[in-house]
Amino acid sequence: MDVNTWGFVASLLFVLVPLVVLLVLYIQTASRNQQSE
């Protein structure tokens, strides 16, 4: 049970962390594009 829980948490973080980074980069570029226009 413990191993499954930690595996689930690890896989969740493995997916969420890059997703958040990409989201932040996308928002930064989007706001820059709006300002330049």
PQR file of N, CA, C, O and H, with PARSE charges and radii, in Angstrom:
ATOM      1  N   MET A   1       0.840  -1.212   0.000 -0.4000 1.5000
ATOM      2  CA  MET A   1       0.000   0.000   0.000 -0.0000 2.0000
ATOM      3  C   MET A   1       0.872   1.258   0.000  0.5500 1.7000
ATOM      4  O   MET A   1       0.652   2.177  -0.789 -0.5500 1.4000
ATOM      5  N   ASP A   2       1.866   1.286   0.897 -0.4000 1.5000
ATOM      6  CA  ASP A   2       2.717   2.478   0.998 -0.0000 2.0000
ATOM      7  C   ASP A   2       3.470   2.718  -0.311  0.5500 1.7000
ATOM      8  O   ASP A   2       3.571   3.852  -0.778 -0.5500 1.4000
ATOM      9  H   ASP A   2       2.044   0.540   1.538  0.4000 1.0000
ATOM     10  N   VAL A   3       3.997   1.641  -0.897 -0.4000 1.5000
ATOM     11  CA  VAL A   3       4.760   1.776  -2.141 -0.0000 2.0000
ATOM     12  C   VAL A   3       3.853   2.300  -3.246  0.5500 1.7000
ATOM     13  O   VAL A   3       4.260   3.168  -4.018 -0.5500 1.4000
ATOM     14  H   VAL A   3       3.915   0.719  -0.518  0.4000 1.0000
ATOM     15  N   ASN A   4       2.629   1.784  -3.331 -0.4000 1.5000
ATOM     16  CA  ASN A   4       1.688   2.250  -4.349 -0.0000 2.0000
ATOM     17  C   ASN A   4       1.372   3.720  -4.151  0.5500 1.7000
ATOM     18  O   ASN A   4       1.295   4.479  -5.117 -0.5500 1.4000
ATOM     19  H   ASN A   4       2.298   1.079  -2.703  0.4000 1.0000
ATOM     20  N   THR A   5       1.187   4.128  -2.890 -0.4000 1.5000
ATOM     21  CA  THR A   5       0.869   5.530  -2.605 -0.0000 2.0000
ATOM     22  C   THR A   5       2.016   6.433  -3.033  0.5500 1.7000
ATOM     23  O   THR A   5       1.803   7.450  -3.692 -0.5500 1.4000
ATOM     24  H   THR A   5       1.250   3.511  -2.105  0.4000 1.0000
ATOM     25  N   TRP A   6       3.243   6.052  -2.651 -0.4000 1.5000
ATOM     26  CA  TRP A   6       4.399   6.876  -3.019 -0.0000 2.0000
ATOM     27  C   TRP A   6       4.616   6.875  -4.524  0.5500 1.7000
ATOM     28  O   TRP A   6       5.003   7.894  -5.095 -0.5500 1.4000
ATOM     29  H   TRP A   6       3.416   5.226  -2.116  0.4000 1.0000
ATOM     30  N   GLY A   7       4.370   5.738  -5.172 -0.4000 1.5000
ATOM     31  CA  GLY A   7       4.499   5.668  -6.626 -0.0000 2.0000
ATOM     32  C   GLY A   7       3.495   6.587  -7.296  0.5500 1.7000
ATOM     33  O   GLY A   7       3.806   7.246  -8.288 -0.5500 1.4000
ATOM     34  H   GLY A   7       4.056   4.910  -4.708  0.4000 1.0000
ATOM     35  N   PHE A   8       2.276   6.626  -6.742 -0.4000 1.5000
ATOM     36  CA  PHE A   8       1.234   7.503  -7.279 -0.0000 2.0000
ATOM     37  C   PHE A   8       1.626   8.961  -7.111  0.5500 1.7000
ATOM     38  O   PHE A   8       1.475   9.759  -8.036 -0.5500 1.4000
ATOM     39  H   PHE A   8       2.024   6.090  -5.936  0.4000 1.0000
ATOM     40  N   VAL A   9       2.130   9.312  -5.931 -0.4000 1.5000
ATOM     41  CA  VAL A   9       2.559  10.692  -5.660 -0.0000 2.0000
ATOM     42  C   VAL A   9       3.719  11.071  -6.577  0.5500 1.7000
ATOM     43  O   VAL A   9       3.749  12.173  -7.125 -0.5500 1.4000
ATOM     44  H   VAL A   9       2.252   8.664  -5.180  0.4000 1.0000
ATOM     45  N   ALA A  10       4.670  10.159  -6.740 -0.4000 1.5000
ATOM     46  CA  ALA A  10       5.839  10.439  -7.578 -0.0000 2.0000
ATOM     47  C   ALA A  10       5.427  10.662  -9.030  0.5500 1.7000
ATOM     48  O   ALA A  10       5.894  11.600  -9.677 -0.5500 1.4000
ATOM     49  H   ALA A  10       4.645   9.264  -6.294  0.4000 1.0000
ATOM     50  N   SER A  11       4.544   9.791  -9.541 -0.4000 1.5000
ATOM     51  CA  SER A  11       4.105   9.939 -10.935 -0.0000 2.0000
ATOM     52  C   SER A  11       3.292  11.211 -11.098  0.5500 1.7000
ATOM     53  O   SER A  11       3.375  11.875 -12.131 -0.5500 1.4000
ATOM     54  H   SER A  11       4.165   9.029  -9.015  0.4000 1.0000
ATOM     55  N   LEU A  12       2.502  11.558 -10.077 -0.4000 1.5000
ATOM     56  CA  LEU A  12       1.693  12.775 -10.131 -0.0000 2.0000
ATOM     57  C   LEU A  12       2.604  14.001 -10.206  0.5500 1.7000
ATOM     58  O   LEU A  12       2.376  14.900 -11.016 -0.5500 1.4000
ATOM     59  H   LEU A  12       2.435  11.018  -9.237  0.4000 1.0000
ATOM     60  N   LEU A  13       3.642  14.034  -9.357 -0.4000 1.5000
ATOM     61  CA  LEU A  13       4.599  15.145  -9.380 -0.0000 2.0000
ATOM     62  C   LEU A  13       5.344  15.170 -10.709  0.5500 1.7000
ATOM     63  O   LEU A  13       5.595  16.238 -11.266 -0.5500 1.4000
ATOM     64  H   LEU A  13       3.827  13.304  -8.699  0.4000 1.0000
ATOM     65  N   PHE A  14       5.702  13.973 -11.222 -0.4000 1.5000
ATOM     66  CA  PHE A  14       6.448  13.872 -12.476 -0.0000 2.0000
ATOM     67  C   PHE A  14       5.654  14.483 -13.621  0.5500 1.7000
ATOM     68  O   PHE A  14       6.237  15.010 -14.569 -0.5500 1.4000
ATOM     69  H   PHE A  14       5.498  13.105 -10.770  0.4000 1.0000
ATOM     70  N   VAL A  15       4.323  14.416 -13.540 -0.4000 1.5000
ATOM     71  CA  VAL A  15       3.464  14.993 -14.580 -0.0000 2.0000
ATOM     72  C   VAL A  15       3.184  16.462 -14.289  0.5500 1.7000
ATOM     73  O   VAL A  15       3.206  17.292 -15.198 -0.5500 1.4000
ATOM     74  H   VAL A  15       3.850  13.988 -12.770  0.4000 1.0000
ATOM     75  N   LEU A  16       2.920  16.788 -13.021 -0.4000 1.5000
ATOM     76  CA  LEU A  16       2.482  18.140 -12.669 -0.0000 2.0000
ATOM     77  C   LEU A  16       3.596  19.172 -12.778  0.5500 1.7000
ATOM     78  O   LEU A  16       3.361  20.281 -13.258 -0.5500 1.4000
ATOM     79  H   LEU A  16       2.902  16.115 -12.282  0.4000 1.0000
ATOM     80  N   VAL A  17       4.801  18.830 -12.342 -0.4000 1.5000
ATOM     81  CA  VAL A  17       5.885  19.821 -12.314 -0.0000 2.0000
ATOM     82  C   VAL A  17       6.195  20.379 -13.708  0.5500 1.7000
ATOM     83  O   VAL A  17       6.213  21.600 -13.866 -0.5500 1.4000
ATOM     84  H   VAL A  17       4.993  17.930 -11.951  0.4000 1.0000
ATOM     85  N   PRO A  18       6.443  19.535 -14.732 -0.5600 1.5000
ATOM     86  CA  PRO A  18       6.694  20.084 -16.075  0.2800 2.0000
ATOM     87  C   PRO A  18       5.482  20.839 -16.602  0.5500 1.7000
ATOM     88  O   PRO A  18       5.626  21.836 -17.309 -0.5500 1.4000
ATOM     89  N   LEU A  19       4.281  20.363 -16.255 -0.4000 1.5000
ATOM     90  CA  LEU A  19       3.060  21.018 -16.719 -0.0000 2.0000
ATOM     91  C   LEU A  19       2.983  22.437 -16.182  0.5500 1.7000
ATOM     92  O   LEU A  19       2.645  23.366 -16.915 -0.5500 1.4000
ATOM     93  H   LEU A  19       4.164  19.553 -15.680  0.4000 1.0000
ATOM     94  N   VAL A  20       3.300  22.606 -14.890 -0.4000 1.5000
ATOM     95  CA  VAL A  20       3.269  23.934 -14.273 -0.0000 2.0000
ATOM     96  C   VAL A  20       4.331  24.836 -14.906  0.5500 1.7000
ATOM     97  O   VAL A  20       4.071  26.009 -15.176 -0.5500 1.4000
ATOM     98  H   VAL A  20       3.575  21.851 -14.294  0.4000 1.0000
ATOM     99  N   VAL A  21       5.525  24.289 -15.140 -0.4000 1.5000
ATOM    100  CA  VAL A  21       6.604  25.081 -15.750 -0.0000 2.0000
ATOM    101  C   VAL A  21       6.197  25.558 -17.136  0.5500 1.7000
ATOM    102  O   VAL A  21       6.381  26.726 -17.478 -0.5500 1.4000
ATOM    103  H   VAL A  21       5.736  23.337 -14.921  0.4000 1.0000
ATOM    104  N   LEU A  22       5.636  24.638 -17.943 -0.4000 1.5000
ATOM    105  CA  LEU A  22       5.190  25.015 -19.286 -0.0000 2.0000
ATOM    106  C   LEU A  22       4.089  26.055 -19.214  0.5500 1.7000
ATOM    107  O   LEU A  22       4.050  26.982 -20.023 -0.5500 1.4000
ATOM    108  H   LEU A  22       5.487  23.689 -17.665  0.4000 1.0000
ATOM    109  N   LEU A  23       3.194  25.904 -18.249 -0.4000 1.5000
ATOM    110  CA  LEU A  23       2.078  26.840 -18.097 -0.0000 2.0000
ATOM    111  C   LEU A  23       2.609  28.233 -17.775  0.5500 1.7000
ATOM    112  O   LEU A  23       2.145  29.220 -18.346 -0.5500 1.4000
ATOM    113  H   LEU A  23       3.226  25.151 -17.591  0.4000 1.0000
ATOM    114  N   VAL A  24       3.581  28.322 -16.864 -0.4000 1.5000
ATOM    115  CA  VAL A  24       4.156  29.615 -16.484 -0.0000 2.0000
ATOM    116  C   VAL A  24       4.857  30.257 -17.680  0.5500 1.7000
ATOM    117  O   VAL A  24       4.694  31.450 -17.934 -0.5500 1.4000
ATOM    118  H   VAL A  24       3.958  27.521 -16.400  0.4000 1.0000
ATOM    119  N   LEU A  25       5.637  29.460 -18.411 -0.4000 1.5000
ATOM    120  CA  LEU A  25       6.330  29.995 -19.587 -0.0000 2.0000
ATOM    121  C   LEU A  25       5.326  30.478 -20.620  0.5500 1.7000
ATOM    122  O   LEU A  25       5.524  31.528 -21.232 -0.5500 1.4000
ATOM    123  H   LEU A  25       5.770  28.491 -18.204  0.4000 1.0000
ATOM    124  N   TYR A  26       4.250  29.723 -20.823 -0.4000 1.5000
ATOM    125  CA  TYR A  26       3.226  30.106 -21.803 -0.0000 2.0000
ATOM    126  C   TYR A  26       2.560  31.416 -21.407  0.5500 1.7000
ATOM    127  O   TYR A  26       2.326  32.282 -22.250 -0.5500 1.4000
ATOM    128  H   TYR A  26       4.089  28.870 -20.326  0.4000 1.0000
ATOM    129  N   ILE A  27       2.254  31.558 -20.114 -0.4000 1.5000
ATOM    130  CA  ILE A  27       1.604  32.784 -19.632 -0.0000 2.0000
ATOM    131  C   ILE A  27       2.550  33.973 -19.797  0.5500 1.7000
ATOM    132  O   ILE A  27       2.117  35.063 -20.171 -0.5500 1.4000
ATOM    133  H   ILE A  27       2.444  30.854 -19.429  0.4000 1.0000
ATOM    134  N   GLN A  28       3.835  33.766 -19.521 -0.4000 1.5000
ATOM    135  CA  GLN A  28       4.804  34.856 -19.667 -0.0000 2.0000
ATOM    136  C   GLN A  28       4.885  35.306 -21.120  0.5500 1.7000
ATOM    137  O   GLN A  28       4.855  36.505 -21.396 -0.5500 1.4000
ATOM    138  H   GLN A  28       4.186  32.880 -19.217  0.4000 1.0000
ATOM    139  N   THR A  29       4.986  34.362 -22.051 -0.4000 1.5000
ATOM    140  CA  THR A  29       5.089  34.719 -23.468 -0.0000 2.0000
ATOM    141  C   THR A  29       3.794  35.347 -23.949  0.5500 1.7000
ATOM    142  O   THR A  29       3.823  36.276 -24.756 -0.5500 1.4000
ATOM    143  H   THR A  29       5.010  33.388 -21.826  0.4000 1.0000
ATOM    144  N   ALA A  30       2.661  34.860 -23.470 -0.4000 1.5000
ATOM    145  CA  ALA A  30       1.364  35.408 -23.880 -0.0000 2.0000
ATOM    146  C   ALA A  30       1.233  36.856 -23.419  0.5500 1.7000
ATOM    147  O   ALA A  30       0.773  37.710 -24.176 -0.5500 1.4000
ATOM    148  H   ALA A  30       2.637  34.105 -22.814  0.4000 1.0000
ATOM    149  N   SER A  31       1.637  37.134 -22.180 -0.4000 1.5000
ATOM    150  CA  SER A  31       1.534  38.500 -21.660 -0.0000 2.0000
ATOM    151  C   SER A  31       2.506  39.419 -22.404  0.5500 1.7000
ATOM    152  O   SER A  31       2.191  40.585 -22.644 -0.5500 1.4000
ATOM    153  H   SER A  31       2.012  36.440 -21.565  0.4000 1.0000
ATOM    154  N   ARG A  32       3.672  38.909 -22.767 -0.4000 1.5000
ATOM    155  CA  ARG A  32       4.633  39.711 -23.537 -0.0000 2.0000
ATOM    156  C   ARG A  32       4.050  40.048 -24.909  0.5500 1.7000
ATOM    157  O   ARG A  32       4.170  41.179 -25.378 -0.5500 1.4000
ATOM    158  H   ARG A  32       3.927  37.962 -22.573  0.4000 1.0000
ATOM    159  N   ASN A  33       3.420  39.063 -25.548 -0.4000 1.5000
ATOM    160  CA  ASN A  33       2.845  39.297 -26.873 -0.0000 2.0000
ATOM    161  C   ASN A  33       1.739  40.342 -26.804  0.5500 1.7000
ATOM    162  O   ASN A  33       1.620  41.178 -27.700 -0.5500 1.4000
ATOM    163  H   ASN A  33       3.323  38.144 -25.166  0.4000 1.0000
ATOM    164  N   GLN A  34       0.935  40.303 -25.758 -0.4000 1.5000
ATOM    165  CA  GLN A  34      -0.142  41.281 -25.610 -0.0000 2.0000
ATOM    166  C   GLN A  34       0.441  42.681 -25.415  0.5500 1.7000
ATOM    167  O   GLN A  34      -0.084  43.652 -25.959 -0.5500 1.4000
ATOM    168  H   GLN A  34       1.032  39.624 -25.030  0.4000 1.0000
ATOM    169  N   GLN A  35       1.518  42.787 -24.646 -0.4000 1.5000
ATOM    170  CA  GLN A  35       2.124  44.091 -24.384 -0.0000 2.0000
ATOM    171  C   GLN A  35       2.763  44.645 -25.657  0.5500 1.7000
ATOM    172  O   GLN A  35       2.643  45.838 -25.936 -0.5500 1.4000
ATOM    173  H   GLN A  35       1.945  41.997 -24.204  0.4000 1.0000
ATOM    174  N   SER A  36       3.442  43.795 -26.434 -0.4000 1.5000
ATOM    175  CA  SER A  36       4.127  44.262 -27.646 -0.0000 2.0000
ATOM    176  C   SER A  36       3.112  44.726 -28.689  0.5500 1.7000
ATOM    177  O   SER A  36       3.375  45.677 -29.426 -0.5500 1.4000
ATOM    178  H   SER A  36       3.540  42.826 -26.208  0.4000 1.0000
ATOM    179  N   GLU A  37       1.959  44.067 -28.758 -0.4000 1.5000
ATOM    180  CA  GLU A  37       0.925  44.491 -29.706 -0.0000 2.0000
ATOM    181  C   GLU A  37       0.286  45.775 -29.201  0.5500 1.7000
ATOM    182  O   GLU A  37      -0.613  46.312 -29.847 -0.5500 1.4000
ATOM    183  H   GLU A  37       1.746  43.294 -28.159  0.4000 1.0000
TER
END
